Each structure stands twice: as structure tokens, then as C-alpha cells.
Amino acid sequence: MMHGPWDGSWWGFGMPLLWLLFLALIVVGVVLLVRSFSRGGRTQHQPDTNGALQILAERLARGELDPDEYQQRRRVLLEGR
């Protein structure tokens, strides 16, 4: 008796489904890889508080802020982390 691809075994329907699953996994992997590179490797948006703290310190040094206002704004920036 000859066995073909549609002889009733699971290979008749299983192989095309396995290939589709394999291709879907490849597509999902490529999409995730592209999204990872487009974000610069970051998974979440993280604000640049170091730059803001530096600007705040410069404003204090120039006399634009008094020490109390500096401490208040610094606390707000650090709590937002």
C-alpha cells in the first residue's frame, strides 16, 4: 500500500500548519527585533532627570533660584523617577 501526503495521517494536515507556525514565529521575531532597535534598546521611556538636575544646578549657580526653590524642584524631579 502506498502512503501519500493525504493518506489520513497527521502529516497530511500537520506539516503545512507547522510551516505556518514556523513562519509566524519568524515574522514575530523580526517585528520585535525591529521595534527593539527603533526604541534604541530601551523597553520603557525613561526621562533624563540627570540633565534636568544639571540645568537646575546651573540655574542655582547663576542665582536664578534660591536654595529653597532649588531643593523643592530637585525633590519633584527625583520623586518622578
C-alpha positions as CSV (number, residue, x, y, z in Angstrom):
1,M,0.0,0.0,0.0
2,M,1.4,3.4,-0.9
3,H,1.3,6.2,1.5
4,G,0.9,9.8,0.2
5,P,0.7,13.1,2.0
6,W,-3.2,12.9,2.3
7,D,-3.5,9.3,3.5
8,G,-5.2,10.3,6.7
9,S,-2.1,10.6,8.9
10,W,-1.5,13.8,10.9
11,W,1.3,14.7,8.5
12,G,-1.3,15.5,5.8
13,F,-2.6,18.5,7.8
14,G,0.1,18.9,10.4
15,M,3.1,19.8,8.2
16,P,1.5,22.8,6.5
17,L,0.3,24.0,9.9
18,L,3.8,23.5,11.4
19,W,5.3,25.5,8.5
20,L,2.8,28.3,9.0
21,L,3.6,28.4,12.7
22,F,7.3,28.5,12.0
23,L,6.8,31.4,9.6
24,A,4.6,33.2,12.1
25,L,7.4,32.9,14.7
26,I,9.9,34.3,12.3
27,V,7.7,37.2,11.5
28,V,7.0,37.9,15.2
29,G,10.7,37.7,15.9
30,V,11.6,40.2,13.1
31,V,8.9,42.6,14.3
32,L,10.1,42.5,17.9
33,L,13.7,43.0,16.8
34,V,12.9,46.0,14.6
35,R,10.8,47.5,17.4
36,S,13.7,47.0,19.8
37,F,16.2,48.8,17.6
38,S,13.7,51.6,16.8
39,R,13.5,52.4,20.6
40,G,17.2,52.5,21.0
41,G,17.2,49.3,23.0
42,R,15.0,50.7,25.8
43,T,11.9,48.9,26.8
44,Q,10.3,51.8,28.7
45,H,10.5,55.5,28.3
46,Q,12.9,56.8,31.0
47,P,13.1,60.6,31.4
48,D,16.5,62.2,31.5
49,T,16.5,63.5,35.1
50,N,20.2,63.8,35.2
51,G,20.1,66.5,32.5
52,A,17.3,68.3,34.3
53,L,19.2,68.2,37.6
54,Q,22.3,69.6,35.9
55,I,20.2,72.5,34.4
56,L,18.7,73.1,37.8
57,A,22.1,73.3,39.5
58,E,23.3,75.7,36.8
59,R,20.3,77.9,37.5
60,L,21.1,77.9,41.2
61,A,24.7,78.8,40.5
62,R,23.7,81.7,38.3
63,G,21.4,83.0,41.1
64,E,18.2,82.4,39.2
65,L,16.9,80.2,42.0
66,D,17.2,80.5,45.7
67,P,18.3,77.4,47.7
68,D,14.8,76.6,48.9
69,E,13.3,76.7,45.4
70,Y,16.2,74.6,44.2
71,Q,15.5,71.9,46.8
72,Q,11.8,71.9,46.1
73,R,12.3,71.5,42.3
74,R,15.0,68.9,42.8
75,R,12.7,66.8,45.1
76,V,10.0,67.0,42.4
77,L,12.4,65.7,39.8
78,L,13.7,62.9,41.9
79,E,10.3,61.7,43.0
80,G,9.3,61.4,39.4
81,R,11.8,58.7,38.7
